[in-house]
């Protein structure tokens, strides 16, 4: 059985998190480990709190004790220096397992830690500013004071100055929040005259560098002529800014790969440590804000990744095999989903739109079995059972049938939630990465989606997947509301079983997804003596008898079957499946047995009974539903006549 590593992160489309996943995937592939990434898609400080709750519910899903080790990507869980979310997550993990935990770029008691080499990075940045540009009066804008990441970057700055023979002046170190606002605040102090204009400002993050650079330029201060500005992490935002920010590409992927090595030491100490097979891209990323000549080809590569292409070459393999924002925006997915009239039609349209999130090996959509119930709020956690309503693969073939490629909404695809996804534990030829993402509307949690890919494919979640999944979330909520309204015309108000219209709609859905060789089953159940019960004991008792038959009918309805009240005292069960005569006989026996038990418990002065008839016809004969029901009805009348003879009536 493959070892499987669990990774807990947030906002997988951010550059830091993507580089982490690069490293985890690369080194897990070398050890043959599977990787399961559980990642809410919004920041921990997201302003829409109900939506954030729906996202964070995903972290109640992992059965941490089922994994061989857990990796926590700590930085995204820290909000402006507040580590509450991180410590609560760690406490939750520790309450459920004693498996090894490795934390990236942060220290938690009882866990191993692996760090990005921020110290070397800021030594290099500082030396570049001093040695290449002759700067002596330099400010450093770091993150939150006392925060380990912030202080390591301050230390690297101090060591870089020392390397150049310059003194470290604490008064030139400023603390912020790594965000645009802290850069804007520092720029404001300079513009107001509170602080003198330095020769250079080294920022501990690209976003704060963008904030300070843009604010200074708006005030008429020229960059880099009057002041040099540098950032850190070489994000797309730094390249596409109104002035490109000179930055530093940290070896985050290498750090994450070393985390996998650390896990290997903890779970397989005798095994040889594999060499990290990743290009080390660590180093200065030169752009406009320092005045050096920069690599335009490298900038163009970043810009290409950020472009929305209204007119694209769809034959370009790089475009075709990548999650692409233009492909998503030019598609009419929201409009197609909006026109769904039934839950199954909605699921089929979601299924057909999964090409927008290629490449992937398999896509799964897992929902609560009761996801259509609008009377219930699903605010916390998940039920004990989940249902895989969609299992898609990009290239459908006969071989996929054994892998259960499907799009349906019935009990055949239920599984224990503790498994998270049955495929997670199946043996595969190559190690895989499984990306788990939450499916919800506001705080109402329906389930989760999973992309499964080979580790060698190096697939990562992008903002395209985020937007695509938001379309899915909205479609599911819309069809839930529509289904509730439609159900009033499809459901018998007394028994809550389908009426004839609802039955026909549901059975046609089941027939549309039938497998070769499936049969169509029709059972007709006709209550005995309803008029006599009404006349003798009153209509309330007659209603009780109808409700009893309905409950027994519901009890024996299973799998791809639908139960309905066809008339006053007549009920149908229609089903699609590979039925045998023995199965149907047992179904009838169970009906009689459950009804007998109900009579014993009721203590009523009358016995409730019913006659049953059935018919099964191969779907390959394209039978009309009405004719199959008529055959079952004829069988039921034979049964009723025989039972009357037995009772001497």
N, C-alpha and C positions, 0 to 999 in steps of 0.2 A: 504493500500500500504506500502510495506516495506521501511524503510529508507535505502538510499544507500550512502555509503561513497566513495569518490574518493581519491585515493592515487597516488601521483606523485613521481616517483623515477627514478633511473638510475641503470643499471647493476644489475638485480635482482638475479644473481647467486653469488654475493659477500656475505661473511659471515654476515657483519653488516646488509645489506638489508634483508637477509633471516631471521635473528632474529627479525627484525622489523616486517616483514610479519607474523611471528609466533605469535607475540603479537597482531597484528591487527586482524588476523583471529580468534584467541581464544576469544577475548573480543567482537568482532562483533557477533560471534556465540551466545554468552550469551545474547546479546541484540536483536538478530534476525535481525541484519543489513546485507544488502548485501555490498560487498566490490568490487570496480572496481579499478584495479591497472594498471596505464599507465606507461610503463617503457621502454625507449630505452635500447638496449642491450649492448652498449659499453660505456666506460668512457667518461666524458665530455672533456677530453684532448686527445681523440683518434687522432692519427697522420694522418689518412686518412680522410681529411676534407670533401670531397664530400660524403663519406660513413657516416660520422658523421651527415651531414646535412640530409641525408635520414632517419637516426635514429631519429633525433630531431624533424622532421616533425610530428611525432606522437603526440607531445605536442600541436599541433594545432587542434587535434581531439576533446578533451573533451569539451562538453557543460557544463561548470562549474556551470551554473545556474540551471541545471537539478538535481544536486546532493544536498544532505542535508548538507554536510560539505566536506571540502577538507583537506587532510593531505599532507604536504610536507616533504619528507625525505631529509633534507637539505644537509647533509655532502657530498653525491656524486656529488652535483652540484657546489662544491667549488674546484677550481683548483689551487693548490699551494697557497692558501690564497686568490685567486681572486674570489670574490663573484658576479661578473657581471652576470653570467648565472642564479644564484639564484635570484638576485634582478629583472632581466628581467622577469623571470618566475612569480614571485610574482606580478609584475606590470601587466602582462597579465591576471592573475587570477582576480585581483582586478578591472581591466577594464571591466570584463565580469560578475562579481557577487559580491554581498555583503554577500554571505553565509559565515558561520564561517570557519576560516582557522586555523589549528593547525600545528605548525612547530616543527619538532623533532631536538633536540640538536643545536638549533640556535634561535636567536631572530630577528624577523622582525616586524617593527612598524605596529600596528593594528591587529596583529595575536597573538593567544595564543601560548605559548611555553611549551614543556615538555622535560626534560633532563635526560640522563643516569647519574647515580650517579658515575661520574668519580672521584670525590673528595675522596669518601670512598674507591674506588678501589685503588687509588694510595697511600692512607694511609696504606692499607693492604699490598700492594707490598713492600713499603718502610720498614714497620715494619718486614716483613718476612726477608728481606735482612739484617737488623740490628740485629734482635733478634735471628734468626735461624742460621745466618752465621757470626755474629759478625763484619760486615762491618761498617766502619766509614767514609772512604773516598769514596763517592758515586757521580757519575755523573748522571744527568737526561738529556736525549735527548727527547725534546718535539717536537710539530709540529710548524706551522708558528707562529712567535711572534705576540702577539696581538689578535690572533684568539681565540675565546671564549673557544673552546674545549681544545686548547693547554694550556691556562691559568688555566682552572679548574684542569688539570692534574698536573700543577706546584703547584697549591695550595694544592692538596692532598699530593704531595711529601713533601712540607714544613710542613704540619700538621703531617705527619707520622714521620718526624724527630723530631718534637717537642714532640710527644708522647713518643719518646725514649730518650728525654733529650738532643738531638743533635741540634746544631745551623744550620740555613739555610744559605747557602753561594751562592749568586746569580752567582758568577763566575763559579760555577759547573753546571749551567743550560745552556743547548745549545738548539738552535732552528733549526728545519729542515723542512721537508715536509711530514713526516709520511712514506716515501718511502725508498726503499733500498739505494738510493743514499745518503740520509742524514746520514745513518748509516756508509756507506763506507767513507764519508767525515770525520766524527768524528774519525773513526778508522785510517784514513790516518794521521790525526794530532797527534794521539798518537804514531803511528809507526815512524813518522818522528822525534819524540822527542819534538815537539812543546808543547804537553801536557803530563804530567806525567801519567803513567798507574794507574788508580784508582783500588779500590778493587771490585767495582761493577758498572755496567752501567744499569740504569733503562730506558727503552725506552717507549715512549708513543704509540708505535704501533709495531705489530709483524714484519712488513716488515723492518722497520728501525733496529729492533733488529737483524734480520737475516743479514742485510747488515753489521752491525758492527761486529757481531760474526764471520761471514765467512771471512771478511777481516783481522781480527786479527789472526785467525787461519792460514790463508795463510802466514802470516808474522812470524809464529812460536810461537805465544802467545797462551798458553794453556787455554782452557775454560772447566770447571770452576776453575781449579787449580790456575791460576794466576789472573783471573778476572771473576766475575759472570756477566751474561747478562740476563736481563728479558725483556719480551715484554708485549703486551696488546691486547686482543680480542680472543686469543686461536684459531687462524686460522689453517686450514689444512696445509698451508705452514710452519707454525711454528713446526708442529709435524713431517712433512716429510723432514725437512731440514737436512743437513749432521750432525748437532748436534741439537737435539730437544731443543726448546726454552721454558724455564719456562715462563708462561704467566698468564693472569688473564681473566677469563670469566666474562664479564660485563653483567648485567641484562638488556640487550637491549630489550628483549621481554617484560619484565615487564614495561619498559618505554613506549613502543608502546601501550601496553594494557591500561596504564594510559592515553594515548592520546585519546583512545576511550572513556574512562570515562569522560574526559574533553569535548569531543564532546557531549556526552549524557547530560552533565550539560548545554550545550549551546542550544541544540535543543529539549531536553525533561527534563527541569529542575525539574519537579514534579516527575519524575520516580526514583525509588529506584536504587542506585548504586550497581551493581553486584560485588561480590567478584572476584578478579582476580584468575582464576583457572589455573595457570601455575606453573610448578616446578621452583623454583628459583635456578638456577645453578651458581649464582654468587660466585666467589671465586678463589683462586689460582689454576692454572693448572700447576702442578709440572712436570718438564721434566729434561733433562740432563744438561742444561746450568747453573743451580745453585748448582748442586751436591747433591740434596736431592733424596731420594728413591722415585720413581714415580710409578704410577698405570699403569702397562703394559696392562691391559685389556682395559682401557680407550684409551690408545694410539693405540691399535689394532683396536678399533672402528673407530678412525679417519683415520687410514691407509686403512681400508676396503673401506671407502667412496672414497678414492683417487685412488684405484687400477683399472687398466685396466685388466680385466680378459679375457685372450684369450680362456681359457677352463673353461666353467661355468656350473653350475648345473641349467639348465633351469626350473627344477621343484621347485626350491627354491622360495617360495612366495615373499620373500623380494626382490629378483632380478626381478621376473616377474612383480611385481606391482610398479616398480620404474623406472624413467628415468635413463637409464644405458648407460654409454659411450661405453662399449664393444659391447652391443647390436647394437648401432648405427654404430660403426666402422666396425663390422663384416657383416653388412648389405650392399647390393649393391644399396642403394637408388640413389646415383648420376648417376650410370650407367643406372639404370632403367629410371630415369627421362630424361636422355640424349637421349634415343631412341624414345621419344615421337615425333610423326609426326604431330599431330594436337593439338590445345589448349585443346579440351575436353579430349583427351587421356592423356595429361599432368596433367590436374586436377584430372582425375581418379587415376593416379599413385600417386599423392600427397595424395589423399584420402586414398588409400590403405596403405600408409606408416605412417599413423597417429598412428598406434599401437606402434611406436617407442617412442612416447612422452606420453604414458600412465603412470600413471593413470590420467584420466580426465572424466568429465561427458559428456561434449559436446565440440567439436572443430568447430570453424567457420573460414573460410577464406573469407574476404570481399575485393573486388577489385573495382576499378573505372570501370564503364560500358565501357569506352573507353580504357581499359588497353592494348588492342592489337594494338592500334594506335601508330606506331613507328614514325609518323611524328610530334608528340607532345611530349614535355618534361614536366614531372609532377614534377617540382622542389619544389613548395611551396603548402602547404595545401592540401585540399581535395575538390572535386566537391560537389554540393548540393545533389547529389544522389550517393549512393554506391550500390554494388551488392554482395549478399552473394552467392558465387559460390560453396562453400563446407560447408555442415553442417554434421558433423560426430558424431557418438556416438559409444563407444567401443562394445556394444552388441546390434546388430540390431534385432529388433522384430517388429511384426505387430503394436504394440502400438506406435512405433516411427513414423509411417506414419503421424499421426496427428501432430507430432512435426516437420514435413517437413524435415526429413533427406534426403539429396540429394547431388548430384554432377553434376552441369550443369552451363551453362553460357548464361542465357537469362533474359529478362526483368521481368519474374515472380518473381524474387528474389531481385528486386530493393527496396530500402528504403531510406528515408530521412537521410542524413548524420548526421543531428542534433540528431537523435536517437542513433547514434554510433553503436548500435546493438539492434534490436527490443526485443530480449530475455532479455536484461538488465532490461526491465520494466515489464516483465511478472510475474504474481504471481506464486510462487513456494512453495512446501511443506516445504522446508528447505532453510535457507539463503545460498547464493552462493558467491564465489569469482570469478571475471572475470579478467583474465590477458590479457591486450592488448599489442601487440608487433608490431613493424613496419615491413611492407613488401615492399622492395624496391631493386633497383639495383643501387649502387653508390648513387647519389643524386636524382635519378628518383623514385618517390614514386608511387607504384601501389595500396597500400591499407594497410591492417593490418590483423593480426591473433589474435584469442581470444581462450583461454582455459577457460571453465566454469567448476568449481568443487564445491562440497559441502564444506562448511567451515570445517566441522568435518573431512574431508579427509586429511586436513593439507598438501595439495599439494603446492609445490613452484617451480618456474622456475629455471632450472639449466643450466649449460653450454651445456648440451645435447640438450636442446630445442634451444639454440642459434645456435649451429652447424646445427641442423635439419632445422631450418628456413633459414639459409644461403643457404643450398641446394635448398630449395624452391625458394628463391630469384633468384638464378642463373638459375634454370629451367624455371621460368617465363620469364626472359630476353631472354633466348635461344629460347623459343617457340615463343616469339614476333618476334624475328629476322627471324626465320624459317617461321613463318606465313606470314611475309611480302614477302618473296621470293616465297613461295607457292602461295600466293594470285594473283601474276601476271599470273599464269596459271589457276586460279579459278574464276577470276573476269573479266567481260566484260570491256574492256579498255574505251569504250565510255560512258556507263551509270554508271559504277562502281557497277552495280548489279552483282550477281553471274552469271557465265555462266553455261552451263549444268553440267559440271564436278563438279564445286563448289557446285551447288545446290544438286546434288546427295550425295556428301560427307556430306554436312550439314544436309540434311534431315535424312540420316542414323544415324547421331549422335543423332538427336532429337528422332528418333524412339527407339533408344537403351535405352533411359531414360524415355520412355512413362509410364504413369500410367495405371492400368487396366481400361478398358472402354473407353480409348481414341480412337479417329477417325483419319484417314488420310484424309486431305483435299487437293484437287488439283483444282486450278483455272487457266484457260487459257484465256489470254487476247490478242486479235489479233487486231492490229490497222487497221482501215478502210482507203482505198484509198491512201496508201503511194506512189504508182507509179504515181498516178494522181498529187499528191502534188509535187513530184520530177520533173515530166515532165512540169508542169505548172509554178511552182515558183522557181525551182532549188533545187539542193541537199542540200544546206545550210538550206533551210526551211524544207526539209524532215528530216534532222538531228535534227532540232529544235522540230519537231513533235515527233520524237522518244524520245528525252530527256524529253519532257513534259509527255508522257505516262509513262516513267520510273519514273519520280518524283511522279506521282499519285499512281503508283504501290507501290513505297516505302512508301508513306503516309498511305496506308491502310494495310500495312504489320505490324503485331504486335505479341507480345508474342513469342511462340514457332513456328514461321513461317519463311520461307526463300523466298526471291524474286529473280527472275532471268530473264535475257534476253536469251530466248531460240534460237532465230534466228533474222533475220533482223527486223521484225515488230511484233514478237510474244514474249509474256512474260508469266511467270508462277509465281504463288504463291503456295507453298506447306506448309502445316502446320500439327501439331500434337496437339490434344486437345479434349476436350469434347464438340464438336461442335453440334449446333442445326440448324434446317432449318431456323429458325428466324434469328440467328446470321449471316448465310451466305447471306440471302436476304438483311440484313442491310449492309453487307460488299459491296455487289454489288451496292446498292443504294448510298453508300458513294463514291464509285469509280466514278459513273456517276455524282454525285453532285460536287466532287472536280474537275473533268475534266471540267464540265460546268463553274465553277468559273475560271479555268485557261484560258478557251476560252474568257471569258469576259474581263479578264485583259490583254490578249495578244495583242488585237487590230490588229490581223492578218487578211488578206483578205480571209482566209480559216478557216474552223472549223476542229478541231481535234476530232476524235471519234474512238471508239473501240468496238468490240463485246466481250462479256464475257460468259464463260461457266464454270461449276464447277461440281465436284463429291466429295462425302464423303463416305468413306468405313470404317467399324470397323477394327481396327488393329488386333483384335482377329481372323479375317479371313486371316491374313498374306498376305495381298494383295501385288502384284508387283506394284512398283511405275509407271512403264511404262503403265500398264493397267489402272490405275486410271487416269493418265494423258490422255490416249486415250479416256476414258469415258467423261472427262471434255472437251476434244477437240471436240468430237461429239456434246456435248451440246452447245459449242460455235458456231459451224457451224449452228445449228438450230437457235440460237439467231441472227446470221448474216443474215441468209435467211429471217427471219421474219422482221428484220429491213430494209432490202432492199425492201421487199414488201410494208412496210409502207411508204417508200420514193418514191415508184413507179418506182424503178429501175429494 
